[in-house]
Amino acid sequence: MRRILAGAACAIALAVHPLAAFADEIAPADVAFDDMKVTTSLTGVPGNPEEGAKAFANRGLGNCLACHALEALSKEQFHGDVAPTLDGVADRWSPEELRAIIVDAKQVFTEETMMPGFYSLNVGLNVRKDLVGKTVLTAQQVEDVVAFLATLKE
């Protein structure tokens, strides 16, 4: 009986406040960089590599392929060559470093980097009008992309 009541209480709490499930999500302004790393998950939920690959390849989200080439997604067209290839990226960067780069590359490299902050309001110049004041990726999408990139070993 106690389990039934506890389950009902959780269902009611989520119905009343549907965002309660995301209470552990870190706001963009609260992300802590430590020695070019973001060591804390933005959501407390493990990333999904399959979803990360989708976000990575999606031209309407990160549009990562506009700048980066990646053999793992060779079926996708128009890989860019203005940024390093991401083949074997998991051998070069830890998940914590990858998270920091995706959250805000300007915090890791320099302000002059062309790579936007995907979970930052510091996204660079000429921001799409629908993204002004918003992040490009959600916190979970960042975790998903990190999980995907962490699979890319030589």
PyMOL commands that place a pseudoatom at each C-alpha (Angstrom):
pseudoatom trace, name=CA, resn=MET, resi=1, chain=A, elem=C, hetatm=0, pos=[0.000, 0.000, 0.000]
pseudoatom trace, name=CA, resn=ARG, resi=2, chain=A, elem=C, hetatm=0, pos=[2.842, 2.391, 0.853]
pseudoatom trace, name=CA, resn=ARG, resi=3, chain=A, elem=C, hetatm=0, pos=[4.393, 1.818, -2.587]
pseudoatom trace, name=CA, resn=ILE, resi=4, chain=A, elem=C, hetatm=0, pos=[1.096, 2.600, -4.276]
pseudoatom trace, name=CA, resn=LEU, resi=5, chain=A, elem=C, hetatm=0, pos=[0.736, 5.822, -2.275]
pseudoatom trace, name=CA, resn=ALA, resi=6, chain=A, elem=C, hetatm=0, pos=[4.352, 6.826, -2.959]
pseudoatom trace, name=CA, resn=GLY, resi=7, chain=A, elem=C, hetatm=0, pos=[3.910, 6.173, -6.676]
pseudoatom trace, name=CA, resn=ALA, resi=8, chain=A, elem=C, hetatm=0, pos=[0.691, 8.182, -6.720]
pseudoatom trace, name=CA, resn=ALA, resi=9, chain=A, elem=C, hetatm=0, pos=[2.392, 11.058, -4.898]
pseudoatom trace, name=CA, resn=CYS, resi=10, chain=A, elem=C, hetatm=0, pos=[5.196, 11.107, -7.497]
pseudoatom trace, name=CA, resn=ALA, resi=11, chain=A, elem=C, hetatm=0, pos=[2.689, 11.055, -10.352]
pseudoatom trace, name=CA, resn=ILE, resi=12, chain=A, elem=C, hetatm=0, pos=[0.773, 13.946, -8.817]
pseudoatom trace, name=CA, resn=ALA, resi=13, chain=A, elem=C, hetatm=0, pos=[3.982, 15.938, -8.250]
pseudoatom trace, name=CA, resn=LEU, resi=14, chain=A, elem=C, hetatm=0, pos=[4.990, 15.498, -11.890]
pseudoatom trace, name=CA, resn=ALA, resi=15, chain=A, elem=C, hetatm=0, pos=[1.512, 16.364, -13.108]
pseudoatom trace, name=CA, resn=VAL, resi=16, chain=A, elem=C, hetatm=0, pos=[1.474, 19.538, -11.017]
pseudoatom trace, name=CA, resn=HIS, resi=17, chain=A, elem=C, hetatm=0, pos=[5.025, 20.526, -11.968]
pseudoatom trace, name=CA, resn=PRO, resi=18, chain=A, elem=C, hetatm=0, pos=[6.187, 18.698, -15.117]
pseudoatom trace, name=CA, resn=LEU, resi=19, chain=A, elem=C, hetatm=0, pos=[9.675, 20.220, -14.891]
pseudoatom trace, name=CA, resn=ALA, resi=20, chain=A, elem=C, hetatm=0, pos=[10.279, 18.623, -11.497]
pseudoatom trace, name=CA, resn=ALA, resi=21, chain=A, elem=C, hetatm=0, pos=[12.095, 15.774, -13.258]
pseudoatom trace, name=CA, resn=PHE, resi=22, chain=A, elem=C, hetatm=0, pos=[14.738, 18.265, -14.392]
pseudoatom trace, name=CA, resn=ALA, resi=23, chain=A, elem=C, hetatm=0, pos=[15.465, 19.769, -10.981]
pseudoatom trace, name=CA, resn=ASP, resi=24, chain=A, elem=C, hetatm=0, pos=[19.118, 18.652, -11.175]
pseudoatom trace, name=CA, resn=GLU, resi=25, chain=A, elem=C, hetatm=0, pos=[19.747, 20.447, -14.481]
pseudoatom trace, name=CA, resn=ILE, resi=26, chain=A, elem=C, hetatm=0, pos=[22.497, 23.055, -14.231]
pseudoatom trace, name=CA, resn=ALA, resi=27, chain=A, elem=C, hetatm=0, pos=[21.617, 26.445, -15.720]
pseudoatom trace, name=CA, resn=PRO, resi=28, chain=A, elem=C, hetatm=0, pos=[24.050, 27.771, -18.365]
pseudoatom trace, name=CA, resn=ALA, resi=29, chain=A, elem=C, hetatm=0, pos=[25.242, 30.583, -16.107]
pseudoatom trace, name=CA, resn=ASP, resi=30, chain=A, elem=C, hetatm=0, pos=[25.962, 28.106, -13.291]
pseudoatom trace, name=CA, resn=VAL, resi=31, chain=A, elem=C, hetatm=0, pos=[28.201, 25.720, -15.240]
pseudoatom trace, name=CA, resn=ALA, resi=32, chain=A, elem=C, hetatm=0, pos=[31.565, 25.488, -13.450]
pseudoatom trace, name=CA, resn=PHE, resi=33, chain=A, elem=C, hetatm=0, pos=[34.726, 25.260, -15.552]
pseudoatom trace, name=CA, resn=ASP, resi=34, chain=A, elem=C, hetatm=0, pos=[37.722, 23.747, -13.776]
pseudoatom trace, name=CA, resn=ASP, resi=35, chain=A, elem=C, hetatm=0, pos=[41.040, 23.612, -15.645]
pseudoatom trace, name=CA, resn=MET, resi=36, chain=A, elem=C, hetatm=0, pos=[39.336, 23.459, -19.070]
pseudoatom trace, name=CA, resn=LYS, resi=37, chain=A, elem=C, hetatm=0, pos=[36.874, 20.800, -17.867]
pseudoatom trace, name=CA, resn=VAL, resi=38, chain=A, elem=C, hetatm=0, pos=[33.252, 20.624, -16.799]
pseudoatom trace, name=CA, resn=THR, resi=39, chain=A, elem=C, hetatm=0, pos=[33.361, 17.688, -14.431]
pseudoatom trace, name=CA, resn=THR, resi=40, chain=A, elem=C, hetatm=0, pos=[29.725, 17.743, -13.352]
pseudoatom trace, name=CA, resn=SER, resi=41, chain=A, elem=C, hetatm=0, pos=[26.997, 16.361, -15.590]
pseudoatom trace, name=CA, resn=LEU, resi=42, chain=A, elem=C, hetatm=0, pos=[24.588, 19.103, -16.654]
pseudoatom trace, name=CA, resn=THR, resi=43, chain=A, elem=C, hetatm=0, pos=[21.606, 16.859, -15.949]
pseudoatom trace, name=CA, resn=GLY, resi=44, chain=A, elem=C, hetatm=0, pos=[22.669, 14.058, -13.635]
pseudoatom trace, name=CA, resn=VAL, resi=45, chain=A, elem=C, hetatm=0, pos=[21.405, 11.689, -16.333]
pseudoatom trace, name=CA, resn=PRO, resi=46, chain=A, elem=C, hetatm=0, pos=[23.830, 9.719, -18.520]
pseudoatom trace, name=CA, resn=GLY, resi=47, chain=A, elem=C, hetatm=0, pos=[24.023, 10.788, -22.136]
pseudoatom trace, name=CA, resn=ASN, resi=48, chain=A, elem=C, hetatm=0, pos=[22.645, 8.618, -24.918]
pseudoatom trace, name=CA, resn=PRO, resi=49, chain=A, elem=C, hetatm=0, pos=[25.226, 8.166, -27.713]
pseudoatom trace, name=CA, resn=GLU, resi=50, chain=A, elem=C, hetatm=0, pos=[22.558, 7.443, -30.346]
pseudoatom trace, name=CA, resn=GLU, resi=51, chain=A, elem=C, hetatm=0, pos=[20.692, 10.650, -29.515]
pseudoatom trace, name=CA, resn=GLY, resi=52, chain=A, elem=C, hetatm=0, pos=[24.022, 12.466, -29.423]
pseudoatom trace, name=CA, resn=ALA, resi=53, chain=A, elem=C, hetatm=0, pos=[24.826, 11.340, -32.967]
pseudoatom trace, name=CA, resn=LYS, resi=54, chain=A, elem=C, hetatm=0, pos=[21.442, 12.660, -34.097]
pseudoatom trace, name=CA, resn=ALA, resi=55, chain=A, elem=C, hetatm=0, pos=[21.981, 16.049, -32.442]
pseudoatom trace, name=CA, resn=PHE, resi=56, chain=A, elem=C, hetatm=0, pos=[25.530, 16.193, -33.822]
pseudoatom trace, name=CA, resn=ALA, resi=57, chain=A, elem=C, hetatm=0, pos=[24.326, 15.589, -37.392]
pseudoatom trace, name=CA, resn=ASN, resi=58, chain=A, elem=C, hetatm=0, pos=[21.187, 17.744, -37.165]
pseudoatom trace, name=CA, resn=ARG, resi=59, chain=A, elem=C, hetatm=0, pos=[21.686, 20.875, -39.270]
pseudoatom trace, name=CA, resn=GLY, resi=60, chain=A, elem=C, hetatm=0, pos=[19.026, 22.676, -37.212]
pseudoatom trace, name=CA, resn=LEU, resi=61, chain=A, elem=C, hetatm=0, pos=[20.729, 22.022, -33.862]
pseudoatom trace, name=CA, resn=GLY, resi=62, chain=A, elem=C, hetatm=0, pos=[24.465, 21.956, -33.379]
pseudoatom trace, name=CA, resn=ASN, resi=63, chain=A, elem=C, hetatm=0, pos=[25.260, 21.779, -37.083]
pseudoatom trace, name=CA, resn=CYS, resi=64, chain=A, elem=C, hetatm=0, pos=[28.603, 20.273, -36.045]
pseudoatom trace, name=CA, resn=LEU, resi=65, chain=A, elem=C, hetatm=0, pos=[29.202, 18.821, -39.521]
pseudoatom trace, name=CA, resn=ALA, resi=66, chain=A, elem=C, hetatm=0, pos=[29.309, 22.314, -40.990]
pseudoatom trace, name=CA, resn=CYS, resi=67, chain=A, elem=C, hetatm=0, pos=[32.810, 22.630, -39.523]
pseudoatom trace, name=CA, resn=HIS, resi=68, chain=A, elem=C, hetatm=0, pos=[33.933, 19.123, -38.510]
pseudoatom trace, name=CA, resn=ALA, resi=69, chain=A, elem=C, hetatm=0, pos=[34.436, 16.018, -40.640]
pseudoatom trace, name=CA, resn=LEU, resi=70, chain=A, elem=C, hetatm=0, pos=[33.618, 12.677, -39.065]
pseudoatom trace, name=CA, resn=GLU, resi=71, chain=A, elem=C, hetatm=0, pos=[33.976, 9.264, -40.703]
pseudoatom trace, name=CA, resn=ALA, resi=72, chain=A, elem=C, hetatm=0, pos=[31.388, 7.728, -38.333]
pseudoatom trace, name=CA, resn=LEU, resi=73, chain=A, elem=C, hetatm=0, pos=[28.747, 9.920, -39.991]
pseudoatom trace, name=CA, resn=SER, resi=74, chain=A, elem=C, hetatm=0, pos=[30.064, 9.605, -43.543]
pseudoatom trace, name=CA, resn=LYS, resi=75, chain=A, elem=C, hetatm=0, pos=[26.515, 8.972, -44.815]
pseudoatom trace, name=CA, resn=GLU, resi=76, chain=A, elem=C, hetatm=0, pos=[25.736, 12.600, -43.955]
pseudoatom trace, name=CA, resn=GLN, resi=77, chain=A, elem=C, hetatm=0, pos=[26.627, 15.109, -46.659]
pseudoatom trace, name=CA, resn=PHE, resi=78, chain=A, elem=C, hetatm=0, pos=[28.722, 18.259, -46.600]
pseudoatom trace, name=CA, resn=HIS, resi=79, chain=A, elem=C, hetatm=0, pos=[31.261, 17.740, -43.838]
pseudoatom trace, name=CA, resn=GLY, resi=80, chain=A, elem=C, hetatm=0, pos=[33.217, 20.887, -43.105]
pseudoatom trace, name=CA, resn=ASP, resi=81, chain=A, elem=C, hetatm=0, pos=[36.961, 21.273, -42.974]
pseudoatom trace, name=CA, resn=VAL, resi=82, chain=A, elem=C, hetatm=0, pos=[37.444, 24.511, -41.040]
pseudoatom trace, name=CA, resn=ALA, resi=83, chain=A, elem=C, hetatm=0, pos=[37.755, 22.682, -37.722]
pseudoatom trace, name=CA, resn=PRO, resi=84, chain=A, elem=C, hetatm=0, pos=[39.617, 19.510, -36.756]
pseudoatom trace, name=CA, resn=THR, resi=85, chain=A, elem=C, hetatm=0, pos=[38.235, 16.137, -37.749]
pseudoatom trace, name=CA, resn=LEU, resi=86, chain=A, elem=C, hetatm=0, pos=[36.586, 14.419, -34.822]
pseudoatom trace, name=CA, resn=ASP, resi=87, chain=A, elem=C, hetatm=0, pos=[37.693, 10.911, -35.743]
pseudoatom trace, name=CA, resn=GLY, resi=88, chain=A, elem=C, hetatm=0, pos=[39.403, 9.557, -32.618]
pseudoatom trace, name=CA, resn=VAL, resi=89, chain=A, elem=C, hetatm=0, pos=[38.348, 12.570, -30.534]
pseudoatom trace, name=CA, resn=ALA, resi=90, chain=A, elem=C, hetatm=0, pos=[37.812, 10.364, -27.462]
pseudoatom trace, name=CA, resn=ASP, resi=91, chain=A, elem=C, hetatm=0, pos=[41.521, 9.524, -27.544]
pseudoatom trace, name=CA, resn=ARG, resi=92, chain=A, elem=C, hetatm=0, pos=[42.429, 13.218, -27.416]
pseudoatom trace, name=CA, resn=TRP, resi=93, chain=A, elem=C, hetatm=0, pos=[39.888, 14.624, -24.943]
pseudoatom trace, name=CA, resn=SER, resi=94, chain=A, elem=C, hetatm=0, pos=[38.208, 13.258, -21.817]
pseudoatom trace, name=CA, resn=PRO, resi=95, chain=A, elem=C, hetatm=0, pos=[34.401, 13.417, -21.492]
pseudoatom trace, name=CA, resn=GLU, resi=96, chain=A, elem=C, hetatm=0, pos=[34.837, 16.300, -19.013]
pseudoatom trace, name=CA, resn=GLU, resi=97, chain=A, elem=C, hetatm=0, pos=[36.947, 18.221, -21.538]
pseudoatom trace, name=CA, resn=LEU, resi=98, chain=A, elem=C, hetatm=0, pos=[34.498, 17.460, -24.349]
pseudoatom trace, name=CA, resn=ARG, resi=99, chain=A, elem=C, hetatm=0, pos=[31.641, 18.705, -22.165]
pseudoatom trace, name=CA, resn=ALA, resi=100, chain=A, elem=C, hetatm=0, pos=[33.516, 21.968, -21.541]
pseudoatom trace, name=CA, resn=ILE, resi=101, chain=A, elem=C, hetatm=0, pos=[34.236, 22.460, -25.246]
pseudoatom trace, name=CA, resn=ILE, resi=102, chain=A, elem=C, hetatm=0, pos=[30.605, 21.867, -26.196]
pseudoatom trace, name=CA, resn=VAL, resi=103, chain=A, elem=C, hetatm=0, pos=[29.209, 24.014, -23.391]
pseudoatom trace, name=CA, resn=ASP, resi=104, chain=A, elem=C, hetatm=0, pos=[31.402, 27.003, -24.303]
pseudoatom trace, name=CA, resn=ALA, resi=105, chain=A, elem=C, hetatm=0, pos=[34.497, 26.544, -26.454]
pseudoatom trace, name=CA, resn=LYS, resi=106, chain=A, elem=C, hetatm=0, pos=[35.413, 30.168, -25.785]
pseudoatom trace, name=CA, resn=GLN, resi=107, chain=A, elem=C, hetatm=0, pos=[36.080, 29.210, -22.146]
pseudoatom trace, name=CA, resn=VAL, resi=108, chain=A, elem=C, hetatm=0, pos=[38.441, 26.438, -23.271]
pseudoatom trace, name=CA, resn=PHE, resi=109, chain=A, elem=C, hetatm=0, pos=[40.207, 27.903, -26.295]
pseudoatom trace, name=CA, resn=THR, resi=110, chain=A, elem=C, hetatm=0, pos=[39.985, 31.650, -26.919]
pseudoatom trace, name=CA, resn=GLU, resi=111, chain=A, elem=C, hetatm=0, pos=[37.265, 34.219, -27.428]
pseudoatom trace, name=CA, resn=GLU, resi=112, chain=A, elem=C, hetatm=0, pos=[38.257, 34.247, -31.108]
pseudoatom trace, name=CA, resn=THR, resi=113, chain=A, elem=C, hetatm=0, pos=[37.316, 30.608, -31.728]
pseudoatom trace, name=CA, resn=MET, resi=114, chain=A, elem=C, hetatm=0, pos=[34.602, 30.221, -34.337]
pseudoatom trace, name=CA, resn=MET, resi=115, chain=A, elem=C, hetatm=0, pos=[32.960, 27.435, -32.352]
pseudoatom trace, name=CA, resn=PRO, resi=116, chain=A, elem=C, hetatm=0, pos=[29.922, 28.746, -30.530]
pseudoatom trace, name=CA, resn=GLY, resi=117, chain=A, elem=C, hetatm=0, pos=[28.979, 27.937, -26.987]
pseudoatom trace, name=CA, resn=PHE, resi=118, chain=A, elem=C, hetatm=0, pos=[26.210, 25.369, -27.358]
pseudoatom trace, name=CA, resn=TYR, resi=119, chain=A, elem=C, hetatm=0, pos=[25.053, 25.589, -23.739]
pseudoatom trace, name=CA, resn=SER, resi=120, chain=A, elem=C, hetatm=0, pos=[25.930, 29.190, -23.148]
pseudoatom trace, name=CA, resn=LEU, resi=121, chain=A, elem=C, hetatm=0, pos=[24.477, 32.539, -23.975]
pseudoatom trace, name=CA, resn=ASN, resi=122, chain=A, elem=C, hetatm=0, pos=[27.960, 33.372, -25.309]
pseudoatom trace, name=CA, resn=VAL, resi=123, chain=A, elem=C, hetatm=0, pos=[27.187, 31.883, -28.725]
pseudoatom trace, name=CA, resn=GLY, resi=124, chain=A, elem=C, hetatm=0, pos=[29.086, 34.368, -30.873]
pseudoatom trace, name=CA, resn=LEU, resi=125, chain=A, elem=C, hetatm=0, pos=[28.129, 36.774, -33.630]
pseudoatom trace, name=CA, resn=ASN, resi=126, chain=A, elem=C, hetatm=0, pos=[25.175, 36.660, -35.999]
pseudoatom trace, name=CA, resn=VAL, resi=127, chain=A, elem=C, hetatm=0, pos=[22.985, 34.518, -33.762]
pseudoatom trace, name=CA, resn=ARG, resi=128, chain=A, elem=C, hetatm=0, pos=[19.831, 33.094, -35.340]
pseudoatom trace, name=CA, resn=LYS, resi=129, chain=A, elem=C, hetatm=0, pos=[16.895, 35.206, -34.188]
pseudoatom trace, name=CA, resn=ASP, resi=130, chain=A, elem=C, hetatm=0, pos=[15.127, 32.221, -32.625]
pseudoatom trace, name=CA, resn=LEU, resi=131, chain=A, elem=C, hetatm=0, pos=[18.195, 31.541, -30.455]
pseudoatom trace, name=CA, resn=VAL, resi=132, chain=A, elem=C, hetatm=0, pos=[18.772, 35.013, -29.049]
pseudoatom trace, name=CA, resn=GLY, resi=133, chain=A, elem=C, hetatm=0, pos=[18.822, 34.632, -25.264]
pseudoatom trace, name=CA, resn=LYS, resi=134, chain=A, elem=C, hetatm=0, pos=[18.652, 30.828, -25.497]
pseudoatom trace, name=CA, resn=THR, resi=135, chain=A, elem=C, hetatm=0, pos=[21.106, 27.960, -25.647]
pseudoatom trace, name=CA, resn=VAL, resi=136, chain=A, elem=C, hetatm=0, pos=[21.620, 26.117, -28.925]
pseudoatom trace, name=CA, resn=LEU, resi=137, chain=A, elem=C, hetatm=0, pos=[21.446, 22.702, -27.232]
pseudoatom trace, name=CA, resn=THR, resi=138, chain=A, elem=C, hetatm=0, pos=[19.599, 21.613, -24.134]
pseudoatom trace, name=CA, resn=ALA, resi=139, chain=A, elem=C, hetatm=0, pos=[21.560, 20.292, -21.170]
pseudoatom trace, name=CA, resn=GLN, resi=140, chain=A, elem=C, hetatm=0, pos=[20.543, 16.719, -22.057]
pseudoatom trace, name=CA, resn=GLN, resi=141, chain=A, elem=C, hetatm=0, pos=[21.541, 17.191, -25.697]
pseudoatom trace, name=CA, resn=VAL, resi=142, chain=A, elem=C, hetatm=0, pos=[24.991, 18.281, -24.492]
pseudoatom trace, name=CA, resn=GLU, resi=143, chain=A, elem=C, hetatm=0, pos=[25.241, 15.112, -22.390]
pseudoatom trace, name=CA, resn=ASP, resi=144, chain=A, elem=C, hetatm=0, pos=[24.090, 13.051, -25.379]
pseudoatom trace, name=CA, resn=VAL, resi=145, chain=A, elem=C, hetatm=0, pos=[26.687, 14.619, -27.712]
pseudoatom trace, name=CA, resn=VAL, resi=146, chain=A, elem=C, hetatm=0, pos=[29.410, 14.050, -25.105]
pseudoatom trace, name=CA, resn=ALA, resi=147, chain=A, elem=C, hetatm=0, pos=[28.353, 10.392, -24.842]
pseudoatom trace, name=CA, resn=PHE, resi=148, chain=A, elem=C, hetatm=0, pos=[28.491, 10.080, -28.647]
pseudoatom trace, name=CA, resn=LEU, resi=149, chain=A, elem=C, hetatm=0, pos=[31.904, 11.737, -28.945]
pseudoatom trace, name=CA, resn=ALA, resi=150, chain=A, elem=C, hetatm=0, pos=[33.224, 9.534, -26.125]
pseudoatom trace, name=CA, resn=THR, resi=151, chain=A, elem=C, hetatm=0, pos=[32.632, 6.519, -28.398]
pseudoatom trace, name=CA, resn=LEU, resi=152, chain=A, elem=C, hetatm=0, pos=[34.895, 7.890, -31.136]
pseudoatom trace, name=CA, resn=LYS, resi=153, chain=A, elem=C, hetatm=0, pos=[38.217, 6.159, -30.557]
pseudoatom trace, name=CA, resn=GLU, resi=154, chain=A, elem=C, hetatm=0, pos=[40.862, 5.278, -33.124]
for i in range(1, 154): cmd.bond("trace and resi %d" % i, "trace and resi %d" % (i + 1))
show_as sticks, trace
zoom trace
